[in-house]
Amino acid sequence: MRKSSRTFLLFAACGILASTLAAWGLPALAQQDLQERVNSIESVEQVKQELRQLFEWRDQCGTGSCFNSSSTGICETVAALDARVNGQIVGGMISDDPGLPISEEDLDLMRLIFEQCKPTNYQYWNWPMMLHVWYVPSEEVDNEIKDRLGLFLSP
């Protein structure tokens, strides 16, 4: 993926954190709230647990706004972690602060997840902008990611 595409996806994913919460019936977040979300991430394991929950919700709801919100949430969660690990996942951030430690194995997993995040206008009427990002992997990649997160695969 080209750097400009990664940068667009990062900005889109960060920008839609508020819209996902609004789609879930929660108030839109201000920039300060987005920063609080990023700062609330204390470890990669915390993010992996959040991702496990999002994958489970996504698999349980199947279609519609639940599926859309969960898929978007997966991308946003990885984008928020990217801000905490100083852009090591998506890139484009420059800071002297190395951020949270992340293993090469987890970095590889987070990059794989984020590579599955694609822009879409699906159910655009549920979002405050026409375009948002959601997680749309192949079944094979989805199963690999779930396995690496330690989730049990459905038969």
C-alpha positions as CSV (number, residue, x, y, z in Angstrom):
1,M,0.0,0.0,0.0
2,R,1.4,3.4,-0.9
3,K,2.2,5.9,1.8
4,S,-0.4,8.4,0.6
5,S,-3.1,5.7,0.7
6,R,-2.1,4.7,4.2
7,T,-2.1,8.3,5.3
8,F,-5.6,8.8,3.8
9,L,-6.9,5.6,5.6
10,L,-5.4,6.7,8.9
11,F,-7.0,10.1,8.7
12,A,-10.3,8.6,7.6
13,A,-10.2,6.0,10.4
14,C,-9.3,8.5,13.1
15,G,-11.9,10.9,11.7
16,I,-14.7,8.4,11.9
17,L,-14.2,7.3,15.5
18,A,-16.8,9.9,16.4
19,S,-19.2,8.8,13.7
20,T,-19.1,5.2,14.8
21,L,-20.0,6.2,18.3
22,A,-22.8,8.3,16.9
23,A,-24.0,5.3,14.9
24,W,-24.1,3.3,18.1
25,G,-26.3,6.1,19.6
26,L,-23.5,7.9,21.5
27,P,-22.7,11.6,21.1
28,A,-20.1,12.6,18.6
29,L,-16.6,13.1,20.1
30,A,-14.7,16.3,20.0
31,Q,-11.0,16.4,19.1
32,Q,-10.2,16.4,22.8
33,D,-12.3,13.2,23.2
34,L,-10.4,11.6,20.3
35,Q,-7.1,12.4,22.1
36,E,-8.5,10.9,25.3
37,R,-9.4,7.7,23.4
38,V,-5.9,7.5,22.1
39,N,-4.4,8.2,25.5
40,S,-6.7,5.6,27.1
41,I,-4.7,2.9,25.3
42,E,-2.3,1.6,27.9
43,S,-1.0,-1.6,26.2
44,V,-1.1,-3.6,23.0
45,E,-2.9,-6.4,24.9
46,Q,-5.7,-4.0,25.8
47,V,-6.2,-3.2,22.1
48,K,-6.1,-6.9,21.2
49,Q,-8.8,-7.5,23.8
50,E,-10.9,-4.7,22.3
51,L,-10.3,-6.2,18.8
52,R,-11.4,-9.6,20.0
53,Q,-14.7,-8.1,21.2
54,L,-15.2,-6.2,18.0
55,F,-14.6,-9.4,15.9
56,E,-17.1,-11.3,18.1
57,W,-19.7,-8.6,17.7
58,R,-19.1,-8.4,13.9
59,D,-19.5,-12.2,13.5
60,Q,-22.7,-12.3,15.7
61,C,-24.5,-9.5,13.8
62,G,-23.7,-10.5,10.2
63,T,-25.1,-7.6,8.3
64,G,-26.5,-4.0,8.5
65,S,-25.4,-1.2,10.7
66,C,-24.1,-3.5,13.5
67,F,-21.8,-5.2,11.0
68,N,-20.8,-1.8,9.6
69,S,-20.1,-0.2,13.0
70,S,-18.1,-3.3,14.1
71,S,-16.1,-3.3,10.9
72,T,-15.4,0.4,11.2
73,G,-14.5,0.0,14.9
74,I,-11.9,-2.6,14.0
75,C,-10.1,-0.1,11.7
76,E,-10.5,2.7,14.2
77,T,-9.1,0.7,17.0
78,V,-6.0,-0.2,15.1
79,A,-5.6,3.5,13.9
80,A,-5.8,4.6,17.6
81,L,-3.1,2.1,18.5
82,D,-1.0,3.4,15.6
83,A,-1.1,6.8,17.3
84,R,0.2,5.2,20.5
85,V,3.0,3.4,18.8
86,N,4.2,6.5,17.0
87,G,3.0,5.5,13.5
88,Q,4.7,2.1,13.3
89,I,1.5,0.4,12.0
90,V,0.3,2.9,9.3
91,G,3.1,5.4,9.2
92,G,3.1,9.1,8.7
93,M,3.8,10.2,12.3
94,I,7.0,11.7,13.4
95,S,7.9,12.1,17.0
96,D,10.9,11.5,19.3
97,D,8.6,9.6,21.7
98,P,8.7,5.9,20.8
99,G,5.2,5.4,22.3
100,L,4.0,2.1,23.6
101,P,6.2,-1.0,23.1
102,I,4.9,-3.3,20.4
103,S,6.4,-6.7,19.5
104,E,7.3,-7.5,15.9
105,E,4.6,-10.2,15.9
106,D,1.9,-7.8,17.1
107,L,3.1,-5.1,14.7
108,D,2.8,-7.6,11.9
109,L,-0.7,-8.5,13.0
110,M,-1.9,-4.9,13.3
111,R,-0.5,-4.1,9.9
112,L,-2.3,-7.1,8.5
113,I,-5.6,-6.0,10.1
114,F,-5.2,-2.4,8.8
115,E,-4.4,-3.6,5.3
116,Q,-7.9,-5.0,5.2
117,C,-9.4,-1.5,6.0
118,K,-11.0,0.0,2.9
119,P,-12.8,3.2,2.2
120,T,-16.6,2.8,1.6
121,N,-19.8,4.8,1.4
122,Y,-21.9,1.8,2.5
123,Q,-24.8,3.1,4.6
124,Y,-23.5,6.6,4.2
125,W,-26.7,7.9,5.7
126,N,-25.5,6.6,9.1
127,W,-22.3,8.7,9.1
128,P,-21.6,12.5,9.2
129,M,-19.5,12.1,6.0
130,M,-20.0,10.3,2.7
131,L,-16.9,8.1,3.0
132,H,-15.7,6.0,5.9
133,V,-13.4,3.1,6.4
134,W,-14.3,-0.5,7.3
135,Y,-12.7,-3.9,7.6
136,V,-13.3,-6.1,4.5
137,P,-10.9,-9.0,4.4
138,S,-11.0,-12.2,2.4
139,E,-12.3,-15.1,4.4
140,E,-8.9,-16.6,4.5
141,V,-7.2,-13.5,5.9
142,D,-10.1,-12.9,8.4
143,N,-9.6,-16.5,9.7
144,E,-5.8,-15.9,10.0
145,I,-6.3,-12.7,12.0
146,K,-8.9,-14.3,14.3
147,D,-6.6,-17.2,14.9
148,R,-3.7,-14.9,15.7
149,L,-6.0,-13.0,18.1
150,G,-6.8,-16.3,19.8
151,L,-10.4,-16.4,18.8
152,F,-12.1,-19.7,18.1
153,L,-13.1,-20.1,14.5
154,S,-16.7,-20.9,13.7
155,P,-17.2,-24.3,12.0
